[in-house]
Amino acid sequence: MNKSTSSSVFKTNFTKSVALPSLSIIIAISLFCGFFSNDAERVFNFAKEIVFKNLSWLYVLIVTVFVLFLIGLAVSKLGKIKLGNDDSVPDYSFFSWVAMLFAAGMGIGLMYFGVSETMSHYATPANANLAVNLRAKEAQLYTFFHWGFHAWSIYGVVGLSLAYFAYRHNLPLAIRSGFYPMLKDKIHGRLGNIIDVFGLCSTFFGITTTLGFGVVQLCAGLVTLKLIPDSDFKYQIAIVLVVMVIAVFSAISGLGKGVKKLSELNIILAVLLMLFILVFGPTIYILSTFTEGLGYYISHFISLTFNTYAYEKGSQEWFSKWTILYWAWWISWAPYVGLFIAKISKGRTIREFIFAVLFIPAFFNFLWMTVFGSSAVWIDEHVANGALSQLVSNPDTLLFVFFDYFPFTTFLNILSLLIICVFFITSADSGIYIMNGIASKGATSFPKWQSIFWGILLSLLSLSLLRTGGLASLQTMTLITALPFGIIMILLCYNLWKALITDNEYSAKKYSHGSLNWNNNNWKEHLEKILTFSEKKDVHKFIDTTVKIAFNELKIELANNNVEANINLFSTPKHAIEFEIKHDELRSFKYGVMAQPLTISETLINEKNTADIDSEISFHPFTYFGDHRMGYDIQYLSKDGIISDVLREYERFLNLGSDRDNDLIMKSN
C-alpha cells in the first residue's frame, strides 16, 4: 500500500479536542470498573446514596420542568415554527420517523421490562399496606408513569433544542449548539468542547450498559430455547460479536438505509407479538385494564408528577429504586436519544415534533405495558398460582417463563429474541452514528473505519465489564452523572425559549411605515400578467432582463455610496439571479429571484371564465432570501418596483441587524 492510499484509509474528521479527552475518560473509567469492580461499586454506591437521599426532589423538579416546558411550547404560537426553513419538508415518512423514535428511545427496555416492571410493582408495591385488589391497578399506574410522557419529555427537550439550532440556524448538530444564545461564539471553543465531551461520555456509557442488559436477556432466551446450555461468558462473546458486526455494517450503510429499515421491521414484529399476546391472552381483561388505566393515569398525572414521598417514609426506598432511578436513567440516555431524534426530525414543526414525541410513543408504551403486564398479573392470579411473582427478582428470564403459558411458546421465544436482537442492533447502530457526530462537531458523514472503531470499542468494553462484574458499577456511575446533565438540560430549555422568542419576533416584524406607501400605478400591465400563465422561457426572460437591469442599477447606486454589491447568476438547479451584499459579522444580505414551477389545479384549467391555459405547469419569478423566510411572487413588479422591493427588504435587514437581541439570527454562522 502506498502512502497516499494509507492516508486516505485512515482519514478522520474527529475533533481532537473532543475525541481524545472523551476516549481517555471512557477508557479510564471502564478500566477502573473492570479491574477494581468491588472498589468502584463501593464508591459509586456511596455517591448514589448521597445523591438519591438528598437530591431526589431535584430530579422530580427537573423532569417536571421538561414536561411543562414542552407542553407549553406545543400549545403556544411558537409551536408553528419549523425545524428548518419555512419551506422544509421532512426527510422521512411519518411511519419511518415514528419507528426510528421507538428503536432509539426505548428499544430493548420494552422487552426487558414489559412483563417484569408491572409484576415487580404488583409483587412489591410502593405502599406495603395496599389492599390486594388494588395492587394490579397501582402497578399499572406506576408503569405508565415511568414509561409515559415524563420519559419522552426528557428525550424531547434535547432533541428539539438540537434540531432547532441545527436546521433553523445552520449550527452543528451537537449539544454545544443548544447554548448559542448564552455562549455565542464560545460554543466553538473550550466551553463547547467540554459540553460535547460530557455528552459523548454519557452516550457511550449509556449504550454500553444497555447493551449489557441486551446480552444477558439474549442469553436467557437462547438457554430457554436450548440453543446454548447456559449463559457462560463464551456465549456472551459470541452474541456481542455477531450483533455488533451487523450493527457496524448497518452503520456503514448509512442512517437512512440501516436504522430506517431495521426500525420499520422491528416495529412491525413488535406489533405482531403484542397482538398475539392480546388475542391469546385474557383479551377482555387487557382491554378493560387499558381503558381504566389510561383514566387512572390521567386523573393522577399531577400528583404523580410532583410526588416526592416526603410524608411517606416507608415508600422512599421504593421511590429511589424506581422513579428516581428511571428519571436518572432517561436523563443519562438523553444525549444519545436526543441527538438521534434531532437527526431524523428536520422539517417538522415544533408542535408536530412535541405531540409526536410525547404522545405517540407514550401511547404505544401504555398499550404494550398493559398487554404484557396485565396478562402477566392475570396469569399469576388465575393460572400460575403466584409463580410469576416469585420471579420478579430475575427479570432476565421472566419474559420467557411468561411465554410458557401461551400456545406456540417456541415461536414466541424466537420472535421475541429476534426483536431483542434488532433492538440491540439499532441501538448500537444509531449510537455509533451519534458518537461519530459528537466527536466530529456535528459532521454528517464519516470514514468507515470510525464506525468500525466505535463498534470494536463498545464490544471490548462491554464484554470486559460483563466478565469482571463491573457493568453494575458503570451503570451506577452513569446514573449519578445524570444529575449534572439534567442541569445542562434545564439550560438548554432556557436557551431554546430565548431563541424561539427572538425567532418569532423576527418573523413577525412588519415593514417600516414609510415602505407602505411604495407602489406603482401600471395596473393594466398587472391585469395582463394576472390573466397570463407564464411559461418557463417567459420567466427566464423576465429574470434576465427586468430583474437583472434593476439589480445592475441598484448596484451602481450603492457603489456611489461606498457599498459593494454582487450579482450572482445561476442556471441549476433553477434559473435564478441573486443580489448579494456581503458582511463579515452579519449574515450576507441576499435578495434572489428564481423560476419557480407551480402546478395549476384541474378546476382552474377547466374553468370557462378565465384566460386559456395551455399547460398544467406555470412558472413564476419567486424571491428568496439569505434567511429562512419564504419568498413571494414578483411577476407584477416593474424594474423600479423590483428596486423598491429590494430596498424595502434591505431596510428591514439593517433594522434587524441593529437590534442586539437578533444576534443569533443576524450573525454569520
Secondary structure, DSSP 8 states (H G I E B T S, - for coil): --HHHHHHHT-----HHHHHHHHHHHHHHHHHHHHTHHHHHHHHHHHHHHHHHHHHHHHHHHHHHHHHHHHHHHHSGGGG-BSSSTT---SS-HHHHHHHHHHHHTTHHHHHHTTHHHHHHHHS-SSTT--HHHHHHHHHHHHHHHHSHHHHHHHHHHHHHHHHHHHHH---SSGGGGGHHHHGGGGGSHHHHHHHHHHHHHHHHHHHHHHHHHHHHHHHHHHHTTSSSS--HHHHHHHHHHHHHHHHHHHHH-TTTHHHHHHHHHHHHHHHHHHHHHHHS-HHHHHHHHHHHHHHHHHTHHHHHH---TT-GGGHHHHIIIIIHHHHHHHHHHHHHHHHHHHT-TT-BHHHHHHHHHHHHHHHHHHHHHHHHHHHHHHHHHTSTTTTGGGTT-HHHHHHHHHTTSSSHHHHHHHHHHHHHHHHHHHHHHHHHHHHHHHTTS-S---HHHHHHHHHHHHHHHHHHHHHT-HHHHHHHHHHHHHHHHHHHHHHHHHHHHHHHHHHHHHH----GGGGG-----HHHHHHHHT----HHHHHHHIIIIIHHHHHHHHHHHHHTT---EEEEE-SSS-EEEEEE--SSB--EEEEEEEEEEE--HHHHH-SSS-----SEEEEEEEEESSS----B-TT--HHHHHHHHHHHHHHHHHHHT-GGGHHHHB--
